[in-house]
Amino acid sequence: MFEYRLQKHIIGAVLILRPLLCQQPGWEELRNCAQALQQQRRYEEAEGSYRKALELAMSFGERDRRVGISLAELAEIRQIREATAEAESLFIRAASILKSVPAERRNYAACLHNLAVLYHGQAKYRQALGVYLEVLPVSRQLFRPDDPNMAQTLLTVAQLYSITGRYQQAEQSFLEGLRIADRSGSQEHELLAANSRKNLGTLYRYLGRHREAEAVFRKAIATQEQWLGANHTDVADSKAGLAAVYIANQQFGRAERLLTRVLQIYEQADPGQYVRQAFALNDLAILYQQRQRPAEAEALFHKALLMLEKRPSHEDAWIGAVLANFGAFLDRTGRHVQAEALYQRSLITLERAIGPNHVQIAVILNDLAECYRLQRRYAEAEPLYLRAIAIAEAALSKNDPRLGRYQRSYAKLLRRTRRKAEARHFEELASRARGQETMNTLTVDVLDLHRGK
């Protein structure tokens, strides 16, 4: 898969070794030496050479283009060595220099791309999107409109738009990127398109556009099976997405068959793939709850959580989503105190992972508020309802049925607290929602986080 990279000029084994032999190597020689060491995974030694190159570059002036390049290369090695805070600072400094040098547009784009990858890996999705949106106009200058590299950038931007709740922009970027990728004809770009169709299918399902979702999932699965075989985990990811469409359409038999197969693929492909297995169990639990099989659903939720806790760090979006789904299950079976604890853990985890204003946060806020309302804890419930409504109003249309659900829920509290005029106002607002709410209210999706990347 294409990635922006800094332009590097390793010019042969003899010249690569020269910095080791010269008493006073030049800037290019130090870079060549560092790059050779990096390729050999000798990262500590590579970092030392990059630092020497940066020190020498500074002698040409603090804003010299060579300083920008050296900062970016040092940032890359610090990123590899998981010194993310320093890497972020170095990338930002490098970008500020390279941006002012017209001849370094490609290196500037590479630097921004790597910074965005760093943010994405830390689940800082808004920051990642902001940086990619800076990369995009530079990419349009560097590449032809039909260049496959443009597809990669557009589809990454689309994915981040989805995660951050900007759905209209996400769809536009998905479709533009897919048009380019489909014309390439290479295996690499066909698989890129298939993975992006999986993400687009998730977006369509989330928006209640189930026919479109099913169509793009089926196309993704066909492409992946052609190139990867029927037992690949990427195929299972897409089949899990299609199963979620079937659950939303109450086609439970088809969904159960697919999810059983998905779990089988994950278990056979890599027994240590706990995240994928946990989410297959999560989806089966949701399905069993829908089919009035609560004992089986609860057992699967417990198993999914135990599986995720085997990860070295389990404070992430995946466990937050399972906690929210399990909390919703307990809430609907009358165990409000247990549900409250899971909702609160989920809220803390997901706010850290996807930000406090993501529309999925509104789902949890509303469900936690409902949990409080059912216990007559109205003072605690009200600010949660209002925050859920505010998030939804900022991210969704006025006619979106999810916003309508939050407004109706809040109206119930207002009636219970004898504020009838206010209740009527929110009921009137909720009545504007068109169509049925097709989102599965048990499921907290984290879009591309729902499946492996």
LINNORHU-V86726 format. One record per backbone hydrogen bond with DSSP energy under -1.0 kcal/mol. CO is the residue of the C=O (numbers start at 1). NH is the residue of the N-H. E is the energy in kcal/mol with one decimal. If there is no record, write none. Layout:
((CO;NH;E) (CO;NH;E))
This chain:
((12;16;-2.4) (13;17;-1.8) (17;20;-1.1) (18;21;-1.3) (18;22;-2.5) (26;30;-2.4) (27;31;-2.2) (28;32;-2.8) (29;33;-2.5) (30;34;-2.5) (31;35;-2.9) (32;36;-2.2) (33;37;-2.3) (34;38;-2.4) (35;39;-2.3) (36;40;-1.3) (37;42;-2.7) (38;41;-1.8) (41;43;-1.3) (42;46;-2.4) (43;47;-2.6) (44;48;-1.7) (45;49;-1.9) (46;50;-2.5) (47;51;-2.5) (48;52;-1.8) (49;53;-2.4) (50;54;-2.4) (51;55;-2.4) (52;56;-2.3) (53;57;-2.5) (54;58;-2.2) (56;59;-1.1) (57;60;-1.9) (58;61;-1.4) (61;64;-1.7) (64;67;-1.1) (64;68;-1.4) (65;69;-2.3) (66;70;-2.3) (67;71;-2.7) (68;72;-2.1) (69;73;-2.4) (70;74;-2.5) (71;75;-2.3) (72;76;-2.0) (73;77;-1.8) (74;78;-2.3) (75;79;-2.5) (76;80;-2.4) (77;81;-1.7) (78;83;-3.0) (79;82;-1.6) (82;84;-1.2) (83;87;-2.4) (84;88;-2.7) (85;89;-1.9) (86;90;-2.5) (87;91;-2.7) (88;92;-2.2) (89;93;-2.1) (90;94;-2.6) (91;95;-2.8) (92;96;-1.9) (93;97;-1.2) (94;98;-2.8) (95;99;-2.2) (97;100;-1.1) (98;101;-1.6) (101;104;-2.3) (102;105;-1.1) (104;108;-2.6) (105;109;-2.8) (106;110;-2.5) (107;111;-2.4) (108;112;-2.4) (109;113;-2.7) (110;114;-2.4) (111;115;-2.0) (112;116;-2.6) (113;117;-2.5) (114;118;-2.0) (115;119;-2.3) (116;120;-2.9) (117;121;-2.5) (118;122;-1.0) (119;124;-2.9) (120;123;-1.8) (123;125;-1.3) (124;128;-2.3) (125;129;-2.7) (126;130;-2.5) (127;131;-2.0) (128;132;-2.5) (129;133;-2.4) (131;135;-1.8) (132;136;-2.4) (135;139;-2.6) (136;140;-2.1) (137;141;-1.1) (138;142;-1.9) (139;143;-2.7) (144;147;-1.9) (147;150;-1.5) (148;152;-1.7) (149;153;-1.8) (150;154;-2.8) (151;155;-2.7) (152;156;-1.9) (153;157;-2.5) (154;158;-2.4) (155;159;-2.0) (156;160;-2.1) (157;161;-2.6) (158;162;-2.2) (159;163;-2.2) (160;164;-2.1) (161;166;-2.9) (162;165;-1.5) (165;167;-1.0) (166;170;-1.8) (167;171;-2.5) (168;172;-2.0) (169;173;-2.3) (170;174;-2.7) (171;175;-2.6) (172;176;-2.2) (173;177;-2.5) (174;178;-2.7) (175;179;-2.0) (176;180;-1.4) (177;181;-2.6) (178;182;-2.7) (181;184;-1.0) (186;190;-2.3) (187;191;-2.5) (188;192;-1.8) (189;193;-2.4) (190;194;-2.1) (191;195;-2.5) (192;196;-2.0) (193;197;-2.4) (194;198;-1.9) (195;199;-1.6) (196;200;-2.7) (197;201;-3.1) (198;202;-2.0) (199;203;-2.0) (200;204;-2.8) (201;205;-2.6) (202;206;-2.4) (203;207;-1.9) (204;209;-3.0) (205;208;-1.5) (208;210;-1.3) (209;213;-2.1) (210;214;-2.9) (211;215;-2.1) (212;216;-2.3) (213;217;-2.4) (214;218;-2.4) (215;219;-2.0) (216;220;-2.2) (217;221;-2.7) (218;222;-2.3) (219;223;-2.0) (220;224;-2.5) (221;225;-2.8) (222;226;-1.7) (223;227;-1.9) (224;228;-3.2) (225;229;-1.1) (229;232;-1.1) (232;236;-1.8) (233;237;-2.5) (234;238;-1.9) (235;239;-2.4) (236;240;-2.5) (237;241;-1.8) (238;242;-2.2) (239;243;-2.5) (240;244;-1.7) (241;245;-1.3) (242;246;-1.9) (243;247;-2.4) (244;248;-2.2) (245;249;-1.6) (246;251;-3.3) (247;250;-1.7) (250;252;-1.1) (251;255;-1.9) (252;256;-2.7) (253;257;-2.0) (254;258;-2.0) (255;259;-2.7) (256;260;-2.4) (257;261;-1.8) (258;262;-2.5) (259;263;-2.5) (260;264;-1.8) (261;265;-2.3) (262;266;-2.3) (263;267;-2.4) (264;268;-2.1) (265;269;-2.8) (266;270;-2.0) (270;273;-2.4) (272;274;-2.2) (273;277;-2.1) (274;278;-2.8) (275;279;-2.1) (276;280;-1.9) (277;281;-2.3) (278;282;-2.5) (279;283;-2.4) (280;284;-2.3) (281;285;-2.6) (282;286;-2.1) (283;287;-2.3) (284;288;-2.8) (285;289;-2.3) (286;290;-2.1) (287;291;-1.7) (288;293;-2.8) (289;292;-1.5) (293;297;-2.0) (294;298;-2.7) (295;299;-1.9) (296;300;-1.9) (297;301;-2.2) (298;302;-2.3) (299;303;-2.1) (300;304;-2.6) (301;305;-2.3) (302;306;-2.4) (303;307;-2.1) (304;308;-2.1) (305;309;-2.0) (307;310;-1.1) (308;311;-1.8) (314;316;-1.7) (316;320;-1.8) (317;321;-2.4) (318;322;-2.1) (319;323;-2.6) (320;324;-2.0) (321;325;-2.4) (322;326;-2.8) (323;327;-2.6) (324;328;-2.4) (325;329;-1.9) (326;330;-2.6) (327;331;-2.6) (328;332;-2.1) (330;335;-2.6) (331;334;-1.6) (334;336;-1.2) (335;339;-2.2) (336;340;-2.7) (337;341;-1.6) (338;342;-1.6) (339;343;-2.8) (340;344;-2.4) (341;345;-2.0) (342;346;-2.7) (343;347;-2.8) (344;348;-2.1) (345;349;-2.2) (346;350;-3.1) (347;351;-2.4) (348;352;-1.5) (349;353;-1.6) (350;354;-3.4) (351;355;-1.1) (358;361;-1.2) (359;363;-1.0) (360;364;-1.4) (361;365;-2.7) (362;366;-2.6) (363;367;-2.3) (364;368;-3.0) (365;369;-2.5) (366;370;-2.5) (367;371;-2.1) (368;372;-2.2) (369;373;-2.7) (370;374;-2.5) (372;377;-2.8) (373;376;-2.0) (377;381;-1.6) (378;382;-2.4) (381;385;-2.1) (382;386;-2.3) (383;387;-2.0) (384;388;-2.5) (385;389;-2.5) (386;390;-2.2) (387;391;-2.4) (388;392;-2.3) (389;393;-2.8) (390;394;-1.7) (391;395;-1.5) (392;396;-2.9) (397;400;-1.5) (399;434;-1.7) (400;404;-1.8) (401;405;-2.0) (402;406;-1.8) (403;407;-2.3) (404;408;-2.5) (405;409;-2.3) (406;410;-2.3) (407;411;-2.1) (408;412;-1.6) (409;413;-1.3) (410;414;-2.3) (411;415;-2.2) (412;416;-2.1) (413;417;-1.7) (414;419;-3.2) (415;418;-1.5) (419;423;-2.2) (420;424;-2.6) (421;425;-1.7) (422;426;-2.0) (423;427;-2.3) (424;428;-2.3) (425;429;-2.0) (426;430;-2.5) (427;431;-1.6) (429;432;-1.3) (430;433;-1.6) (440;443;-1.3) (446;449;-2.9) (447;450;-1.7))
